[in-house]
Amino acid sequence: MENFILIFHFLIAVFLIGLILLQQGKGAEAGASFGSGASQTVFGSGGSWNFFSRMTAILSTIFFVTSVSLAVIAKNKTVVDMDLLPELEVIPFESAVETDIPAMESRSEESSEIPQ
């Protein structure tokens, strides 16, 4: 299943690149408005804007869906090997902290006795 989605993803990417390269820039339509034969185009006098924009939107949506599905498949196949991540030692808090600062209990007892 993953190989099928990967091949389909690659083909969609190639078609999307080709479709984007076939599109004309915004400045290319300026000559058609002055009567340079816009009615003789392959896609009619309306131009190819609707066809190319719709196909680009459809192919980019399919590309996005296949990208997310490949990411989910890769996430589900990931296994953490315990040899790479050894178990962490549990260090008791009392032995981990060796300091001369008194604990909270002893400090609260000392603070109740205010010297005058």
C-alpha positions in Angstrom: 0.0 0.0 0.0 2.8 2.4 0.9 4.6 1.7 -2.4 1.4 2.4 -4.4 0.8 5.7 -2.6 4.5 6.6 -3.1 4.3 6.0 -6.9 1.0 7.8 -7.1 2.5 10.7 -5.1 5.5 10.9 -7.5 3.3 10.9 -10.6 1.1 13.6 -9.2 4.2 15.7 -8.5 5.4 15.3 -12.0 2.0 16.2 -13.5 1.7 19.2 -11.2 5.1 20.5 -12.2 4.3 20.0 -15.9 1.0 21.7 -15.5 2.5 24.7 -13.8 5.2 25.0 -16.5 2.5 25.0 -19.2 0.7 28.0 -17.7 1.3 31.4 -19.1 2.1 34.4 -16.9 -0.2 37.3 -16.3 1.6 39.5 -18.8 1.0 37.1 -21.7 -2.8 37.8 -21.7 -2.3 41.5 -22.5 -1.6 40.8 -26.2 -4.7 38.8 -26.5 -6.9 41.7 -25.5 -5.7 43.7 -28.5 -6.9 41.2 -31.0 -3.9 38.9 -31.5 -6.1 35.9 -32.2 -7.5 34.9 -28.9 -10.4 33.1 -30.6 -7.9 30.7 -32.2 -6.5 29.2 -29.0 -6.9 25.6 -28.1 -9.1 26.3 -25.1 -11.4 28.9 -26.8 -11.6 32.6 -26.5 -11.9 32.5 -22.8 -8.4 31.2 -22.6 -7.0 28.3 -20.6 -7.1 30.0 -17.2 -10.2 28.0 -16.0 -8.8 24.7 -17.1 -5.3 25.1 -15.8 -6.4 26.7 -12.5 -8.9 23.9 -11.8 -6.4 21.2 -12.7 -3.7 22.8 -10.5 -6.1 23.0 -7.6 -7.2 19.4 -8.0 -3.7 18.0 -8.4 -2.3 20.1 -5.5 -5.1 18.8 -3.2 -4.3 15.2 -4.2 -0.6 15.9 -3.7 -1.4 17.3 -0.2 -3.5 14.2 0.7 -0.9 11.8 -0.4 1.8 13.7 1.5 -0.2 13.5 4.7 -1.0 9.8 4.2 2.7 9.0 3.6 3.6 10.9 6.8 1.0 8.9 8.8 2.2 5.6 7.4 5.8 6.5 8.2 4.9 7.5 11.7 3.0 4.3 12.3 5.9 2.2 11.1 8.5 3.9 13.4 9.7 1.6 16.2 12.0 2.7 18.9 14.7 0.1 19.6 15.4 -0.3 23.3 19.1 -0.9 22.5 19.4 2.6 21.3 17.6 4.1 24.2 18.5 2.3 27.5 16.2 2.6 30.4 16.7 5.6 32.5 17.8 5.1 36.1 15.4 6.3 38.7 17.3 8.4 41.1 15.6 9.0 44.4 15.1 12.7 45.1 16.8 12.6 48.6 20.0 11.1 47.3 20.1 13.3 44.1 20.1 16.5 46.1 23.0 16.9 48.5 23.0 20.5 49.7 23.4 22.5 52.9 20.1 24.3 52.4 17.6 23.1 55.0 14.4 21.5 54.0 11.1 23.4 54.0 9.9 21.7 57.2 12.9 22.8 59.2 12.8 26.3 57.8 9.2 26.8 58.7 9.9 25.7 62.3 12.9 28.2 62.5 10.8 31.1 61.1 8.1 30.6 63.8 10.7 31.5 66.4 11.5 35.2 65.8 14.4 36.4 67.9 13.8 39.7 69.7 
